[in-house]
Amino acid sequence: MATQSTTISPTTTEKLNSIISTAATASELWAATPAAERAAALISIASALDAAASELIPVAREETNLAEGRLKGELQRTTFQLRLFAETLNEGSYLDARIDHADQQWPMGAPRPDLRRQLEPLGPVLVFSASNFPFAFSVAGGDTASALAAGCAVILKAHSGHPKLSEATGDVVRTALAKAGAPEGLFSVIFGTQAGMDALADPLIKAGSFTGSISGGRALFDIASSRPEPIPFYGELGSVNPVFVTRAAAEIRKEEIAAGFTASFTLSAGQFCTKPGVLFVPAGSGLPELIAAQDLAEATPLLNPRIQSGYIEALQTVSNHDSVQVLRSEKRSLEDPPAPTILMTTAKKLIKDHEEIFTECFGPAALVVTFENDSELLEVASIIEGQLTATIHGENSDDVAELVRLLAKKAGRVIWNAWPTGVSVTYAQQHGGPYPATTSSTSTAVGTAAINRFLRPVAYQGFPQHLLPIALQDSNPLCVPQQVNGKSAGASHPMDHNK
């Protein structure tokens, strides 16, 4: 079982004020640091984390119950995304540089002035790390990587589920940044719930990010929004990630779908934010029976006692609902560690009681829902709340265009014939969605577009060349992609993305 550390004391108010003040100064210096130097610093962090793997992974295993293979893969993902953001900085299109030359004949009826626009860093960012990904969504995870890439200082509020790992990882990051010549105080780790809330309310903090529960994230979002100067708060809160199986797919691939579903919802003991929590299948398809007969994963310890108790409470709430029956459970389903549980209901009952039944159960449980006709799926897609993902398992002959349209209104990522667990770090990835999946449906927490969360647009009107930001100068010495007079000018030289 994972052990909880009591050796790291909460950050004091005096220490916190010093960290925030230093971060504000460092952020100004970092924002003015050339993108190439910021990119080199991100690569230095990645290399340092790779070198420290043999020290960090045992600490992660001790505190989280996650297997060594899972942690090694997660650390690889973490260092990969740091290097990918370095590539993003060197490529330059993240600046969204736009140049409109002065035009005396501009058709709007008045001359157009010389206008030039780019994205610039917000300032110090407060990152709340996640429990279920102690590397990829924690101290040196995606939020930290994207904020540092954007040119912002980062204050990382460590998760209580892995404090010793947070401290050790923070040391690696700080040392790597110092060796790369980054400003002192550019990255710091703080501990304690109160310290996190106090930091979020501090006027020097210009943005916040969070991965966790709806209740916790909403409380922080409200703090960020109610400040005298409200700030952006990017919270990833909760998602059920529904999966819809068409009649044709159920008839052709029922064994494959049953096996894939059980493997996906039990992956890492169901502790992925993209776990498929609800599966809609045609009534009479035989899929519920096939799913119930699958070999399920063994009882696995959850991340920590708080996750365990929250899971049992959520599972009992849903399973005790009058509209829900147990399709598959084990003697250990409500024990510690818990064995997987599969519940069942009908689409008609779910539509009637969706607020109680259609809810996230963070752990190894899922709900199978049978539907009588396709119109029930459209009604479900119309009434559910925002999701990180929504999936359709179908055949090319299926007429599901309306279902796709409805799901695209409710989810940040719509998936065809795959499972939502596993979020690839890419250029086009979208990891976000309408509330309560996130507090900002226009942004992503994964992929290179995540850098945009910590940037804001600034336009410069009528300035001489030497006073303009380098990326907006006509000579384009950085060779960044520019949009000139409404047309893409591209970079001044080809970029090799495979270096």
C-alpha positions, 0 to 999 in steps of 0.5 A, spaced: 500 500 500 502 507 498 504 510 504 502 518 506 508 522 508 508 527 514 515 530 513 513 535 509 510 541 512 505 546 509 508 552 506 508 558 511 505 565 509 512 568 509 515 563 505 509 563 500 510 571 499 517 570 498 516 565 493 510 569 489 514 575 489 521 572 486 516 568 481 513 575 479 520 578 478 523 571 474 517 571 470 518 578 467 525 576 465 523 569 462 518 573 458 524 577 455 528 571 454 529 568 447 524 563 445 530 558 443 533 559 450 527 557 453 526 551 449 533 549 451 531 550 458 525 545 457 530 540 454 535 540 460 529 539 464 527 533 460 534 530 460 535 531 467 528 527 469 530 522 464 537 521 468 533 521 475 528 516 473 532 511 477 531 515 483 524 518 482 520 512 480 521 508 486 518 514 490 512 514 486 511 507 487 511 508 494 506 513 494 501 512 489 501 504 488 502 505 481 506 499 477 513 500 475 512 499 468 506 504 468 510 510 471 516 509 466 511 510 461 508 516 464 515 519 465 517 518 458 511 521 456 513 527 461 519 528 458 517 527 451 512 533 452 517 538 454 521 536 448 515 537 444 514 544 447 521 546 445 520 544 438 514 549 438 518 554 441 523 553 435 518 553 430 514 560 432 507 559 430 505 559 437 506 567 437 500 567 432 504 573 429 500 578 424 502 584 420 497 589 417 501 594 413 498 601 413 493 601 407 490 608 405 485 605 400 482 600 406 475 598 403 472 600 410 471 607 408 477 609 412 485 608 412 488 602 415 493 603 420 499 599 421 497 594 426 501 588 428 499 583 433 502 577 437 501 573 443 505 574 449 506 571 456 500 572 462 505 572 468 506 567 474 502 561 473 499 557 479 499 550 477 495 545 482 498 538 480 494 531 479 493 525 483 492 520 478 498 522 474 504 523 478 509 525 473 505 527 466 500 532 470 504 533 476 510 537 478 513 537 471 507 535 467 503 538 461 501 545 465 508 546 467 511 545 461 506 549 457 507 555 462 514 555 462 514 554 454 509 560 454 514 565 458 511 564 465 514 563 471 510 557 475 509 556 482 507 548 483 502 546 488 504 539 490 498 534 491 498 531 498 498 524 495 505 524 493 509 529 497 515 526 497 515 525 489 513 532 488 519 535 492 524 530 489 521 532 482 521 539 484 529 539 486 530 536 479 527 541 475 530 547 479 537 544 478 536 543 471 533 550 470 539 553 474 544 550 470 540 552 463 541 559 466 534 561 467 532 566 472 532 564 480 525 563 482 522 561 475 519 555 478 517 553 485 513 548 489 509 549 495 505 545 500 498 545 503 491 546 501 491 553 504 498 555 501 494 553 494 488 558 496 492 563 498 497 563 492 491 563 487 488 569 491 495 573 490 494 579 485 501 577 482 498 570 480 496 571 473 493 564 471 491 558 474 490 550 472 488 544 476 486 537 475 482 534 480 475 533 482 469 537 480 468 540 488 475 542 489 476 545 482 470 549 482 472 552 489 478 554 486 475 557 480 470 561 484 476 564 488 480 565 481 473 569 478 472 573 485 478 576 485 479 584 484 482 582 478 479 575 476 484 571 472 483 565 467 483 558 471 483 552 467 480 546 471 479 539 468 474 537 473 470 531 471 468 526 465 464 520 464 466 519 457 460 515 454 461 510 449 455 509 444 455 502 440 451 502 434 447 496 432 451 494 426 457 494 430 454 490 436 452 485 430 459 485 427 464 486 433 461 484 439 466 480 442 471 485 440 467 491 443 466 487 450 473 485 451 476 493 449 471 496 454 473 492 460 480 493 458 479 500 458 475 502 464 479 497 468 486 500 466 490 503 472 484 501 476 479 506 472 483 512 475 484 515 468 480 522 467 478 519 460 475 512 463 469 510 459 464 510 465 458 509 461 457 504 455 450 504 451 449 498 447 443 495 443 438 491 447 438 484 445 445 485 442 448 480 447 453 485 449 451 485 457 452 478 457 459 478 454 461 484 458 459 480 464 463 474 462 469 477 461 476 476 465 476 482 469 482 485 472 484 483 479 483 488 485 488 493 485 490 498 490 487 505 488 492 511 489 491 513 496 485 512 502 482 519 499 481 516 492 479 509 495 473 512 500 471 517 494 470 511 490 466 507 494 461 512 496 460 514 489 459 506 487 454 505 492 450 511 491 449 509 484 449 502 485 443 503 490 439 507 485 432 504 484 434 504 476 440 500 477 442 493 477 449 490 478 451 486 472 457 483 475 461 484 482 466 480 486 466 479 493 472 484 494 468 490 490 467 494 496 473 492 499 480 495 499 483 494 494 476 494 490 475 489 484 471 491 478 464 492 478 459 493 472 452 496 473 446 496 468 440 500 467 436 502 461 436 508 456 429 510 458 431 510 466 437 513 465 434 519 461 429 520 467 434 520 472 440 522 468 443 527 474 443 521 479 445 515 474 450 519 469 455 521 474 463 519 474 465 514 479 473 514 479 475 507 480 474 500 477 466 501 475 462 502 469 455 502 467 452 498 461 446 502 458 441 498 453 437 502 448 431 500 444 431 505 439 436 510 436 432 516 438 434 514 445 441 515 444 440 522 441 436 524 447 442 522 451 447 526 447 442 532 448 441 532 455 448 530 458 453 535 461 460 537 458 465 531 457 472 530 455 471 525 450 465 521 447 466 515 443 462 511 437 463 504 435 460 503 429 460 501 421 461 506 415 454 504 413 451 507 420 447 513 419 450 517 425 451 524 423 446 527 428 449 523 433 456 526 432 453 533 431 450 532 438 456 529 441 461 534 438 457 540 442 458 536 449 465 533 448 472 536 447 474 529 443 469 525 439 472 518 437 470 513 432 472 506 433 477 506 439 477 507 446 478 514 450 483 512 455 490 514 452 491 521 450 496 522 445 501 528 446 500 531 439 499 538 435 492 537 434 490 534 441 484 536 445 483 535 452 478 539 455 470 540 454 464 544 456 463 544 464 463 540 468 469 537 464 473 543 464 472 550 466 474 553 460 472 549 454 476 553 449 482 550 451 486 544 452 491 541 457 494 536 452 498 538 446 502 544 443 496 548 443 496 548 451 501 553 450 495 558 448 492 558 455 498 562 458 499 567 452 494 573 451 494 577 444 497 584 444 497 589 438 502 594 436 499 600 432 504 605 428 511 603 431 517 604 428 521 597 426 526 598 432 521 598 437 517 592 435 517 585 438 522 581 433 517 576 431 513 582 428 518 586 424 518 586 417 525 583 416 523 577 421 530 575 424 527 569 428 524 566 421 517 565 425 511 564 421 507 571 419 500 572 417 501 579 412 495 583 410 491 577 411 495 572 407 500 566 410 507 568 409 510 562 412 517 562 415 523 564 412 526 557 412 523 550 412 523 547 419 525 540 420 520 537 425 524 530 425 530 533 428 
